[in-house]
Amino acid sequence: MSQPLWQPSRSEIEATQMYALMQRINREHGTDLSDYAALHAWSVDNLEIFWQLVWEESDLLADAQGDTVLERPDAMPGARWFPHARLNYAANLLRRRDEHPALIACDERGRRQQLSYSELHDQVANLAHALRGSGITAGDRVAGFVPNSEHAVIAMLATASLGAVWSSCSPDFGFNGVIDRFGQIQPKVLIATDGYTWNGKSIDTRERLAQISSAIESLNQVVVFPFLHEEADTHGIDKAVAWHDYLNNNASEIEFESQPFDHPLYILYSSGTTGAPKCIVHSAGGTLLQHLKEHRLHTDLRADDVLFYYTTCGWMMWNWLVSGLACGSTLVLFDGSPFSPAPDVLWSLAEREGITVFGTSAKYIAACEKEGLKPGRSHDLSRLRAVLSTGSALAHESFDYVYRDIDPNLLLASISGGTDIVSCFALGCPIRPVYRGQLQCRGLGMAVDVFDDDGKPLREDKGELVCTRPFPSMPIGFWNDPNGERYRDAYFSTFPGIWAHGDYAEITAVDGLIIHGRSDAVLNPGGVRIGTAEIYRQVEKVEGVLESLCIGQEWGDDIRVILFVRLQPGIGLDDALRDEIRRTIRTNTSPRHVPAKIIQVSDIPRTLSGKIVELAVRNIVHGRPVKNQDALANPEALDLYKNLPELQQ
């Protein structure tokens, strides 16, 4: 067994909210829980008691809770949490009402806007009254075409205060990408930006907004706020009004509409690269309770923390980030390129704002190392205590980088979940060691397991990541799926009554988790299943390789592994580099992992949230259509993979 990279001291463990909960369980339920493994097992075996404790420990604001915690506990799907409860999500995020900073919104241009909890409350009150005046009531949809700014948070909270449903995408989505999403849910009001910046370039979105507003027939109001320009120009945009003209500046209180626990709060979207995006509906109570558990217990978030996550409003980590307001914490928002105006812009932000919990993607951490950044030496990160990473598997070498070049005393939490559950299946743990290449733990109250093809649990072997019991943040369902058929097919068709998440994973000897890639991207040469992350980890060790993408190509009666590599500028793929890549893969994995072909490409296609799209490339290579290229940030990159002569040999 390898040695941990980080180990909390006894005093650090005993100071956590997770430890306090464990002691409460021991006192009140006659248990003798002494470590995380025991706590997790107890939480899964006692679901109703555990989630009741999370409610109490979080001191949820609710008009009613009811006596029933879980109705139909054996139904997957079909279980109902707190069926008699009534609450409002926004009320729980705005319960603090003082001058403590709630939001610090920054961008790559150097813009900085700070709002206290009191100021945030007042701005939400103004917008909520205006939305009410536009006829928005419980269940109506309000859509956001928004950068990661204070406007997005205000608009979401105002929407949620009315019991309406918020759905957002970032302004880098093209016209078809927006219509594919918002066109399905028929919003009444659209909150939108006049533009955004990326990598030093200003992009005006008003022309696209005019097209969008004309195409969505359900809209009765478009509210445009100035983000790129000094003032919001609504000329040529149907039913448009400027943000400041729309607000009811006389409002001072918010009438929070109390709704059932499973009342819709958010509509999020699947990536949509193989068809129209799925519209995934999440509940107010389930989202709130799950995020409070993850923030308070797994991240040990408190009112004096400063929480940051690099995200856009088209990624579920934005929804996760915003829930940090329920802990009374300060949220730092950033919009723009994470390397503009300088490669260290986010670390400068962390230093300036005193960020204590820094969230980002695995890709960003790897890019920082490639850039040669050493934030722990170049910046004062003395307040930073945790780094969170998600979006893809965090390479073993990235663990080394964080502890070598950022801070050896950090909790590095590689986390994994997704849009489907607006939360995590596996994440950080402040009372447990960090091991190289591993996610620390399966989440409390989450009956996460790894199954073989026959539905039997696996240990220290790779299989399908599943969840065998209900959890509060399971989706209500999909929009326009009245009988739930698409919902059941998406998650419950592999193992009836069991949530199959679509990740290829492994539970380790120390009860951690490793994600080896998406199940539908698993390679199968000679009948041996290989996760793509196993190959990426080795390839990107090789000097000169920026990133890679791996697929299985149908060849004869088998599958052969094809590796595409994007190299550093000025470097070409010659036989020596091919040999080095193959040697690195073979030495550190197995001969089965070695690609049959290695091909240089100038770009790798990604979704708008930054994930590489192996399935889309696999379809292109096999001459199959990619149905929804508007879901891609760089759809033109797919042309690089068409009719490659190397793939015909």
VENFENRA-V170169 format. One line per field, one symbol per residue. psi: psi as a letter, one per 40 degrees, with the letter a starting at -180 (. if undefined). A space follows every 10 residues. Layout:
psi = ???
This chain:
psi = hiiidihiid dddeeidddd ddddddddef ifheiddddd dddddfdddd dddddddefi hididiehdh hfeehhieih hgeeihihdd ddeedhgaeh hdhhhiieee hhhhhidddd dddddddddd dddeehihei hhihgiigid dddddddddd deeihhhiii eehidddddd cdddegidih hiieaiihfe hhhheddddd dddddhdehe hhhhihddid ihhehehhfi iiddddigee heihghhhii dfihdihihi dfeeahihhh hiiddddddd ddddddddef hideihhhhh iieeiedddd ddeedeeeih hhihhahefh eidfdddddd ddefhdhhia iddddddddd eeigdddeih fdeheihiha dihhiddddd ddddecheei hhhhihbidd efaidiaihe eiihiheihd iiihehghih iadefhiihf iiahhiheii ideiidaiif gdeedddddd eeddhhehhh eeihihhide faihheaide ehifhfehhh hdddddddde dhhehdiihh ihhhhbeahi hhhhhhiihe hihadddddd dddddddebi ddehidhhhh ieihiiieee higddddddd defiihdgee eidgddddde ehfhddee.
